[in-house]
């Protein structure tokens, strides 16, 4: 119908994992997806609703009959334009999600955890977007958006190094409450017809607390390796066949274990990267050469405890599109 549509879809997925490791279980998985969705679009209001049914059955060499999982994942999305120009919009959604652990997370040698449970979450999000186009001005485009969200996650799947030699380990964190704010801004400035400058700014405040067991010493502590504050800034200039980019990434303080104590504290880190791109045609072939300088200021930082990242490093890439 002109303003209303519905859809029904089905997908089947088959996964398997082989290995020459001793006593490997050779898993394979059958997954059936059945989805019903509807959308309504009338003047300043857009509504979407859907429900996804997921049927999963895993088989391994030692589990002949299989391990079955079933989940329903409903979702509702609303987008509203208060003004006729549609430069400004309000949006919100509520959805439930379901994620099975991958075979790597379950069975990868010395990393996987065969006892991992599926991750489920209920997500709430509300936000606003304002964007404006300017036809003949120096500032051609401006877009600003803000979102606030709350996620309640059960059996959250995380990976972080622990134990002997800080090897990666997969585990479920039980129940985690995540709330935060995302702010983004983007501008396009065009001084001349051949030169354009695009700037993108992004900031995130995120509080991700372990709320599984009040008797735990780390109850309501921030989960490992999740900073409260993070952000980035990207500036790109395009001139004819040339493109120059600069990016700045920041991650605030965080902790490397479940207990937020001084011993587990990790300081904030930041890095700057630059790239120069030249695009050209050779005969009928599209070519692109990229020269990069990463960690431009040669900062010392660890994303993961005891795994220092490279200092200033360089790369040259050639892309050929046939």
N, C-alpha and C positions, 0 to 999 in steps of 0.2 A: 504494500500500500504506500501512498505518497510519503507519509510521515512515520510509518511503522513497519518494522521488518522483524522476522524471526528466522532462526536457523537451527538445524539439528545436524550434528556431525559425529562421525566415529573414526577413531584411529587405532591402529594396532602397531605395537612396537615389540621387537625381539632383540634382546641383547645377550651376548655371551662373552666370556673371558677365558682365554687359553693361556697356559704358562708351562714352562719346563721345570718349575720349582717342585721340589720333592713334596709328596703328599698334598698336592694342590687339589682343591675341591671342584674345579671346573664349573663355575656357576653359569646358569642361563636364566633369563627372566622374560616372562610374557606379560605385557602390559596392555590393557584395553582402556581406551578413553572414550567416554560418551558425554557429549556436551549439548546443552540446550541454551540458546541465548536469544535475547530480544533487545531491540533498540527503538527508541521513540525520539523523534526530532521535530519540534514544533516551535517556530519563531525563535524565542530567546532561551528555550529550554531543551537540553539533551539528556536523555535518560538511557542507561544501559543496565541490563541485568542478565546474569548467567548462572548456570550451575554445571559443574563438571564432576562426573562420576569416574573414579579411577579404580580399576581392578588390577592388582599386581599379584603375580605368583612366581616365586623364586624356586629353582631347583638346583641342587648341588649333588656332587658325587656321593655325599654322605647323607643327603636329605632327599630321598627319592620321591616322597609324596608331595614335597613342596611346602612353601610357607606363603600363605595367602594374606593379602592386605586389601582393604576396601576403604575408600574415603569419598565424601561429598564435599565439594568446594564451591559454595555459593559466593556471589559478588554483586554489588550494586554500585554504579557510578552515576554521578549527577554533575552536569555542567550548566551553569546559568549565566546569561549575559544581561546585566541590569540595564545597559544602555543600548540604544539602537545601533550605535556605531560598531559595537562588538570589539572595541579596543580593550575592554576590561571584562574579565570573566571570573566567576567563583566556581570552585570545583570541590568535590568531596567523594570519597568512596569508602566502602566497608567490604572487606573480602576475607575469605578463609583460604589458606593455602596448605598444600600437602606436598612433602618432598621425600622420596625414598632415598636412602644413601646409595651412592654410586658403587660400582664394583671395586673401583680403586679405594674408596673409603672403607669398604668392607674387607677386602682381601689382599691389598697391595702389601708385599713382603715387608715386615717389620714396621709398617705404618698403619695398615688397615686394622679395623676392629670388627670382627664378625658378629659382635653382640650389639652393634649400633641399632637404634630404633629410628623409625621415620620421624622427620621433623614436621610439626604442624604449627600454624600460626594464625591468629586473627589480627587483621591490620585495619587501622582507622587512619584516615588522612583528610585533611582539609587545607585548602590553599586558594591563592588568587594569582592571576596573571594579568599584567598590563603591558601592551605593546603598541607602538606607534610607528608608522612609516611616514617619512618626509620626502617629498618628491624632488625638490630642488634646493635642499639645504646641505650644509656641510655634514650635519648629523643626519644620516639617511634612515637609521633604524635604531629603536630603543626598546628593549624588552626586559621587564623585571618580574620575577615570580618569587613567591614565598609559600612554603608548606610547613604545616605542623603535623606530627604523626605520633601514633602510639601503637606498638606491636606487642602482643602477648604471645610468646613463643614457648611451646612445649617440646622438650627433648631436642633443644637446639644443637645442631652438629657443628663442632668447631675443630680446628686443627691447631696445635701449638707444640713446640718442642719441649720435651721433659725427659726425665730419666737419664739413662746412660748416654753421654755425648749429645744430649739435647736432640735426640731423634724425634721427628714429627710423629705425633700420636693423634688419632681420631677418637673423639668421645662425645657423649651427650651431656649437656649441662643441666638437664632437668627443665626448670621453668625460668625464663628470662623475660623481664619487662624492658622494652626499649621505647624511649620517647625522645623526641628531638625536633629540631627546626632546620629546614634547608632554605637558604637564600641564594638566589642567582640573579645576575644581571648581565646583559649582553648589549653591546653597541656596535654600530657600523658607521664609520666616518669615511667620507669619500672626498678628499681635497680636489682630485682631478678625475677625469673620466677613466684614466688608466691606473690610478692608485686608490686602493681601499684599505682601511685599517679596521680590523675586528678585535674587540676586547671582550673577554669573558671572565667574570668574577664569580666565585662560588664559596659559600661558607656553610659549614654544618656544625651544629651543636647536637651531640648525641649522648644520652645517658642509657647505658645498657647494664642493668643490674641483675645479679643472680638472686632470685627470690624463691628458690626451690625448697629450702629447709631452714626455718628460723633458728635451729640449733647449730647450724654451721658457723664457723668463725668468720666466713666470708659472706654471710647473708647480707644482701643488699649492697654488696661491693660491685664495682665496675668489672665486667668480665675481661679476661686477658686480651691485651693488644688492641683494645678499642679506646681511642682517645676521646676526650670530651669535646675538644675543639679541633677542627681540621678545615682546610680550605685550599683554594688554588686560584691562580691568576694566569691567564693566557692572552698574549697579544700577538696578532698575526698581521703582517703587511703583505699585500699582493700588488705587484707591479709588472704588467705585461706577463712574461713567462716565469717571473721570479716570485718566490714566496719566502719570507723571513718570519720565523716564529720564535717566541720566547715564552717559557712556562715556568711558573713558580709553584711549588707544592709544599704545603705545611701540614704537619701532624703534631698535635699537642702531646702533653705528658700522658703516660699510660702505665699499666702494670703488666708484668710478664707472667704472673701467676694469679690464682683466684683470690688470694688475700691481698688487699690493698695496703701493704705495709712498706716502710722505707726500704727494706731489703729488696723488694720486688719492683721498686720504682724505676721507670725509664724516662729520660728527659725528652723534650720535644725535639723534632728534627725538621729540617727543611732543605730543599734542593732547587737549583736552577738549571734549566736545560735550554739549549738553543739549536735551531736547525735552519739550514738554507736549502731551498728546493728549486731546481730548474727543470722545466718541462719543455720538451721539444719533440718534433716529428722527424724521424729518419726514414726517408722513402715513405712507406705507408705504415710505419710502425710508431706507436706512441711510446716515448721514453721519458723517464723521470730519474734525475740524479738527486740524492739527498745526502747532505753532509751534516753530521750531528756532533755537538759537544754536550755531553751529559755531566751533571754535577759540576757546572761551570766554575763554582767558587771552591771546589775541592773540599767540601765539608766532610767531617768525620761523623758518621751516624750509623746506628744499628736499627733496622726495622724489626728484626728478631734478635733477642739476646744472644750475644757471642757470635753473631754472624754479621760482621761489618760489611757495609756496602762499598763498592768501588769508589775511589776518589775520581778526579777528573778523567774521563775516558772519551774516546772518539769512535765514530762509525761513518762509513760511506756506503750507501745503498744505491743500486741501480735497478729500477723497475722497467720491464719491457712488456708492453701489452700488444699481443698479436691480434 
